[in-house]
Amino acid sequence: MELGVAGSIAVKQISGVYVDSQINSWMDANPDIEVISIKFVTSASEGNYSTDALIIYRKED
């Protein structure tokens, strides 16, 4: 089955309190990746919080 353009798209999820350094480390380790978008969401509950990031990128052929 041919996936077309969508078949070249992948995602990487990163979770934690401070995700910026994790995102930078992942991008440093994957310098040839074409990042399409990065989405963030932060959730809080009873004084605790966490951030999730979803990196949407194009896979290498």
mmCIF file of the C-alpha atoms, coordinates in Angstrom:
data_MODEL
# 
_entry.id   MODEL 
# 
loop_
_atom_site.group_PDB 
_atom_site.id 
_atom_site.type_symbol 
_atom_site.label_atom_id 
_atom_site.label_alt_id 
_atom_site.label_comp_id 
_atom_site.label_asym_id 
_atom_site.label_entity_id 
_atom_site.label_seq_id 
_atom_site.pdbx_PDB_ins_code 
_atom_site.Cartn_x 
_atom_site.Cartn_y 
_atom_site.Cartn_z 
_atom_site.occupancy 
_atom_site.B_iso_or_equiv 
_atom_site.pdbx_formal_charge 
_atom_site.auth_seq_id 
_atom_site.auth_comp_id 
_atom_site.auth_asym_id 
_atom_site.auth_atom_id 
_atom_site.pdbx_PDB_model_num 
ATOM 1  C CA . MET A 1 1  ? 0.000  0.000  0.000  1.00 0.00 ? 1  MET A CA 1 
ATOM 2  C CA . GLU A 1 2  ? 1.380  3.389  -1.003 1.00 0.00 ? 2  GLU A CA 1 
ATOM 3  C CA . LEU A 1 3  ? 1.064  6.032  1.720  1.00 0.00 ? 3  LEU A CA 1 
ATOM 4  C CA . GLY A 1 4  ? 1.829  9.105  -0.407 1.00 0.00 ? 4  GLY A CA 1 
ATOM 5  C CA . VAL A 1 5  ? 2.798  12.380 1.245  1.00 0.00 ? 5  VAL A CA 1 
ATOM 6  C CA . ALA A 1 6  ? 1.352  11.405 4.644  1.00 0.00 ? 6  ALA A CA 1 
ATOM 7  C CA . GLY A 1 7  ? 3.661  8.386  4.681  1.00 0.00 ? 7  GLY A CA 1 
ATOM 8  C CA . SER A 1 8  ? 6.653  10.709 4.998  1.00 0.00 ? 8  SER A CA 1 
ATOM 9  C CA . ILE A 1 9  ? 5.281  12.444 8.134  1.00 0.00 ? 9  ILE A CA 1 
ATOM 10 C CA . ALA A 1 10 ? 6.228  11.262 11.642 1.00 0.00 ? 10 ALA A CA 1 
ATOM 11 C CA . VAL A 1 11 ? 5.876  12.558 15.195 1.00 0.00 ? 11 VAL A CA 1 
ATOM 12 C CA . LYS A 1 12 ? 7.993  12.600 18.350 1.00 0.00 ? 12 LYS A CA 1 
ATOM 13 C CA . GLN A 1 13 ? 6.319  13.156 21.733 1.00 0.00 ? 13 GLN A CA 1 
ATOM 14 C CA . ILE A 1 14 ? 8.287  14.660 24.613 1.00 0.00 ? 14 ILE A CA 1 
ATOM 15 C CA . SER A 1 15 ? 6.884  15.041 28.134 1.00 0.00 ? 15 SER A CA 1 
ATOM 16 C CA . GLY A 1 16 ? 8.167  16.642 31.311 1.00 0.00 ? 16 GLY A CA 1 
ATOM 17 C CA . VAL A 1 17 ? 8.243  19.838 33.310 1.00 0.00 ? 17 VAL A CA 1 
ATOM 18 C CA . TYR A 1 18 ? 10.854 21.620 31.188 1.00 0.00 ? 18 TYR A CA 1 
ATOM 19 C CA . VAL A 1 19 ? 10.776 20.211 27.675 1.00 0.00 ? 19 VAL A CA 1 
ATOM 20 C CA . ASP A 1 20 ? 12.861 22.865 25.896 1.00 0.00 ? 20 ASP A CA 1 
ATOM 21 C CA . SER A 1 21 ? 16.197 21.175 26.613 1.00 0.00 ? 21 SER A CA 1 
ATOM 22 C CA . GLN A 1 22 ? 14.756 17.774 25.611 1.00 0.00 ? 22 GLN A CA 1 
ATOM 23 C CA . ILE A 1 23 ? 13.495 19.246 22.324 1.00 0.00 ? 23 ILE A CA 1 
ATOM 24 C CA . ASN A 1 24 ? 16.848 20.911 21.639 1.00 0.00 ? 24 ASN A CA 1 
ATOM 25 C CA . SER A 1 25 ? 18.724 17.674 22.395 1.00 0.00 ? 25 SER A CA 1 
ATOM 26 C CA . TRP A 1 26 ? 16.468 15.676 20.068 1.00 0.00 ? 26 TRP A CA 1 
ATOM 27 C CA . MET A 1 27 ? 16.891 18.256 17.300 1.00 0.00 ? 27 MET A CA 1 
ATOM 28 C CA . ASP A 1 28 ? 20.695 18.294 17.800 1.00 0.00 ? 28 ASP A CA 1 
ATOM 29 C CA . ALA A 1 29 ? 20.704 14.495 17.488 1.00 0.00 ? 29 ALA A CA 1 
ATOM 30 C CA . ASN A 1 30 ? 18.605 14.691 14.293 1.00 0.00 ? 30 ASN A CA 1 
ATOM 31 C CA . PRO A 1 31 ? 20.062 17.657 12.347 1.00 0.00 ? 31 PRO A CA 1 
ATOM 32 C CA . ASP A 1 32 ? 18.774 16.502 8.948  1.00 0.00 ? 32 ASP A CA 1 
ATOM 33 C CA . ILE A 1 33 ? 15.131 16.255 10.047 1.00 0.00 ? 33 ILE A CA 1 
ATOM 34 C CA . GLU A 1 34 ? 12.725 18.769 8.505  1.00 0.00 ? 34 GLU A CA 1 
ATOM 35 C CA . VAL A 1 35 ? 10.533 20.005 11.374 1.00 0.00 ? 35 VAL A CA 1 
ATOM 36 C CA . ILE A 1 36 ? 7.054  20.919 10.176 1.00 0.00 ? 36 ILE A CA 1 
ATOM 37 C CA . SER A 1 37 ? 5.593  22.085 13.498 1.00 0.00 ? 37 SER A CA 1 
ATOM 38 C CA . ILE A 1 38 ? 5.959  21.814 17.273 1.00 0.00 ? 38 ILE A CA 1 
ATOM 39 C CA . LYS A 1 39 ? 2.803  21.771 19.410 1.00 0.00 ? 39 LYS A CA 1 
ATOM 40 C CA . PHE A 1 40 ? 2.803  22.377 23.166 1.00 0.00 ? 40 PHE A CA 1 
ATOM 41 C CA . VAL A 1 41 ? 0.246  21.781 25.893 1.00 0.00 ? 41 VAL A CA 1 
ATOM 42 C CA . THR A 1 42 ? 0.661  22.318 29.625 1.00 0.00 ? 42 THR A CA 1 
ATOM 43 C CA . SER A 1 43 ? -1.635 20.715 32.180 1.00 0.00 ? 43 SER A CA 1 
ATOM 44 C CA . ALA A 1 44 ? -1.896 21.450 35.897 1.00 0.00 ? 44 ALA A CA 1 
ATOM 45 C CA . SER A 1 45 ? -3.453 19.572 38.779 1.00 0.00 ? 45 SER A CA 1 
ATOM 46 C CA . GLU A 1 46 ? -3.233 20.330 42.497 1.00 0.00 ? 46 GLU A CA 1 
ATOM 47 C CA . GLY A 1 47 ? -0.123 22.485 42.188 1.00 0.00 ? 47 GLY A CA 1 
ATOM 48 C CA . ASN A 1 48 ? 1.743  20.140 39.845 1.00 0.00 ? 48 ASN A CA 1 
ATOM 49 C CA . TYR A 1 49 ? 2.165  20.723 36.147 1.00 0.00 ? 49 TYR A CA 1 
ATOM 50 C CA . SER A 1 50 ? 3.575  18.981 33.131 1.00 0.00 ? 50 SER A CA 1 
ATOM 51 C CA . THR A 1 51 ? 4.241  19.982 29.539 1.00 0.00 ? 51 THR A CA 1 
ATOM 52 C CA . ASP A 1 52 ? 3.871  17.794 26.497 1.00 0.00 ? 52 ASP A CA 1 
ATOM 53 C CA . ALA A 1 53 ? 5.394  18.651 23.143 1.00 0.00 ? 53 ALA A CA 1 
ATOM 54 C CA . LEU A 1 54 ? 4.615  16.990 19.843 1.00 0.00 ? 54 LEU A CA 1 
ATOM 55 C CA . ILE A 1 55 ? 7.215  17.465 17.116 1.00 0.00 ? 55 ILE A CA 1 
ATOM 56 C CA . ILE A 1 56 ? 5.777  16.877 13.656 1.00 0.00 ? 56 ILE A CA 1 
ATOM 57 C CA . TYR A 1 57 ? 8.502  16.225 11.109 1.00 0.00 ? 57 TYR A CA 1 
ATOM 58 C CA . ARG A 1 58 ? 9.176  14.830 7.664  1.00 0.00 ? 58 ARG A CA 1 
ATOM 59 C CA . LYS A 1 59 ? 11.007 11.501 7.635  1.00 0.00 ? 59 LYS A CA 1 
ATOM 60 C CA . GLU A 1 60 ? 14.014 11.036 5.406  1.00 0.00 ? 60 GLU A CA 1 
ATOM 61 C CA . ASP A 1 61 ? 13.417 8.950  2.293  1.00 0.00 ? 61 ASP A CA 1 
# 
